Structure formats: structure tokens, C-alpha cells
Amino acid sequence: MKKIQMVDLKGQYEQIKEQIDASILEVIHSTAFINGPEVHSFQKELEEYLDVKHVIPCANGTDALQIAMMGLGLKRGDEVITADFTFAATVEVIALLQLTPVLVDVELDSFNIDPEAIKKAITPNTKAIVPVHLFGQSANMDAILAIAEEHNLYVIEDNAQGIGANYQFKNQKTQKTGAIGHVASTSFFPSKNLGCYGDGGAIFTNDDDLAHTIRGIVNHGMYKRYHHDVVGVNSRLDAIQATVLRAKLPKLDQYNNARRTAARKYNKAFQGIDHIITPQVKGNQCRTDKSTICETCDCHVFHQYTLRVTNGKRDNLVTHLNNQGIPCGVYYPIPLHSQKAYTHDRYNEADFSITNQLVQEVISLPMHTELDDEQIEFITNTVIDFIKDD
Ligand SMILES: *Cc1c(COP(=O)(O)O)cnc(C)c1O
């Protein structure tokens, strides 16, 4: 059996090596390393793929979030509501901009921000909601857009883990995540579903004025050469990363399909096993049976395949899998509201009961585009034997 990787970047590279090597060399020969035609073409191709009016490439997903918030003109003291159960980047940029992060609990089944918790956290100072499409599944955008409209709030989608996912609205309309809110951010970190070979990120919006503002912000607040109208940053996607992304973008749906196929096999093996809860898919068309990953839609792109282990033995399972040569991850082990940098007197533990539970139960298994049946069988048998032996 091939050695099992958490994310198999090497195996994926080998499939596209010729194209990648040639296009990187071409960039080197062109010496157009910053901006230039590769970055521009990638931007256009991603706009088309997502069906969004504007893609603004930048240096990484954390910058993308920060720049999105700067573009909206959020001011010191404005409250921004986001999920307690996510990667720290989301809350970090809110705090960096001296906005006030307001963390709220998530849903037990989808792991995504809970619209009811958002409603409870709204005050006259609330200006924006940041749903994170965690592990590759859209947050409940029907509910979130309705709340935002009622209270006149911006919706900033953190789409770092959700690129390629479709959201199915109640009225059956579908839209790619990242094209739904006022503005969205994504990351092209190598292990993301669309990853480059270094750092990269992008901001998406359908708003022409906001896109113009943001194009200036990423470039030192410059709208006319050497005229600095606003305080900006330097955040660029380089041409080598753009050329890698151009090679991979046409394969993104195929890559996400490979992830879904692996997830389906995992689910099948874990069906009916006590103390293991498989990831729940909540797309409106899939709601009839949440543990099925249907063949016809792409409402989950499985950035992570995350189980809940409900017998209290999650940590023992992590150790056991590692001893058997199976990498795994705990995303995330500590709620953001309990992190030293982000804790606050206003938080009440009772308001975070789901996140507090999830940090004890979740385990993410290897998930990437190159998993084969032998590896999946070894992983699922090892997990099941351990759980059953208990
Ligand atoms: C990866 C990630 C980011 C940050 O992306 P970088 O490119 O590493 O800066 C932000 N939010 C979420 C949810 C992520 O998973």
C-alpha cells in the first residue's frame, strides 16, 4: 500500500507535472513575475468559473479577509459576528483592524455558524457577518442573507475551505459559495481544494464600486500611479502561483469529485457503527437524508472529512491512528472564544455548548484527490476496529 498522506500534493503534482513544469519555466523566461498576463488570465478564468463579476487576486487568504473588511469601510468599534469554531485567521483580521469580533456558536450537524446564534448577538453596533464555509460546505446562506437584510449588515464569506461548492437556495437557485455575499475571500494555500505552490488568495465581489476600492487597497491605496487616496497594503498573487492555479482550475470540479467519492466510501464503511457520526450534508436538495452524499450535486467539497467520535475516546483514536501510520487532524482543538488572544468578559460558556462539544469529538481523516480504495479500507478498518474494541 502507498504511504497514506493527510494531503497528497506530490501524487497530484505527478499527474500534471509536464504542464506545471513547462508553464513555470515560461513565467521564468518571461520575467513577468508580478501581475502581468498570467495573473490577469487566472483572474478572468476564476470569474467565469465562479460566475462572479470581480476576482481580485492577493497574497493569501488572511489578507483577502482583511482587505475585504477594509474595502467595506468598517471602522474601529464596529462589531463583526463570526463562528467560534473556525481557523483563527477569521477572527484575527477582525481584531487587527480594531473592529470588535463577536464569536457565536455553530450547528452540531453542519459545523457551520448558527443563524439563531447570529440573531441573538446582533446589537446596534453590528456591521457584518462572516460565515465560514467550514470543511467545504456552505453555511446556511438563506437564513444569513435574510438576517443581514433585516438588520442592514454586510455578509463577508470566508470561502477558504469551500471553493467549488454550490449552495442550493430554498427556491432551488444554486450559486457557487463566494459569489453569494457582498464580498468573499479565499485562500490558495497548497492544501486547500484549489491550492498553488506557495501562498495565494483572492477576494470576490459582484459590486463594481467595491471591486474598484479593493483593487486600490491591494496596491498601496493607489488608484492613479503615485497618488495614494487611502491607506492600503501590498498584497499580490505572483505569476508563478497564478500559472499553477491556471493549470489546476480546469481540474477543480474533477478534484472535488474525487474528494466526494472518497467521502462516500468513508461514509459507507462507517454506516451503522456506534459512536461514529459521519459528516452531515445539508444542501437543500439533500436534506431528506443528511448522511447521503448525492451523486448529482456539489454542495459539499470535503476540504476536510470530519467525524464526530461520541464515546469520549477521540484522543485515544488519534494516538492509535498515528501509531498505525495513518495521519489525522483535530480541526479545531480549542474554541476561539477560549483562546488567550480572543477571549472576552462578555462571553458566556453556556452560549458555546456546541463548539465546546465539537472540540472534544471531531477528528479529520486523510482527505485529498489521490486516495485509493486500499488506503480507504485500511483507514476505515483501523478506525472501526479501535471503536468496536472499546
Ligand atoms: C486557510 C484559511 C484561511 C487563511 O488562508 P491563508 O492563505 O493561509 O492566509 C482563512 N480562513 C479559513 C477558514 C482557512 O481555512
The ligand as a MOL file (V3000), in Angstrom:
LIG
                    3D

  0  0  0     0  0            999 V3000
M  V30 BEGIN CTAB
M  V30 COUNTS 15 15 0 0 0
M  V30 BEGIN ATOM
M  V30 1 C -6.7330 28.6470 5.2950 0
M  V30 2 C -7.7730 29.5170 5.8720 0
M  V30 3 C -7.6070 30.9060 5.9580 0
M  V30 4 C -6.3130 31.6140 5.6810 0
M  V30 5 O -5.7150 31.3910 4.4840 0
M  V30 6 P -4.1440 31.6920 4.2970 0
M  V30 7 O -3.9730 31.6660 2.8170 0
M  V30 8 O -3.4110 30.5950 4.9890 0
M  V30 9 O -3.8590 33.0230 4.8750 0
M  V30 10 C -8.6690 31.6700 6.4070 0
M  V30 11 N -9.8300 31.0980 6.7960 0
M  V30 12 C -10.0010 29.7750 6.7640 0
M  V30 13 C -11.3210 29.2100 7.2000 0
M  V30 14 C -8.9880 28.9290 6.3250 0
M  V30 15 O -9.1820 27.6130 6.3010 0
M  V30 END ATOM
M  V30 BEGIN BOND
M  V30 1 1 1 2
M  V30 2 1 2 3
M  V30 3 2 2 14
M  V30 4 1 3 4
M  V30 5 2 3 10
M  V30 6 1 4 5
M  V30 7 1 5 6
M  V30 8 2 6 7
M  V30 9 1 6 8
M  V30 10 1 6 9
M  V30 11 1 10 11
M  V30 12 2 11 12
M  V30 13 1 12 13
M  V30 14 1 12 14
M  V30 15 1 14 15
M  V30 END BOND
M  V30 END CTAB
M  END
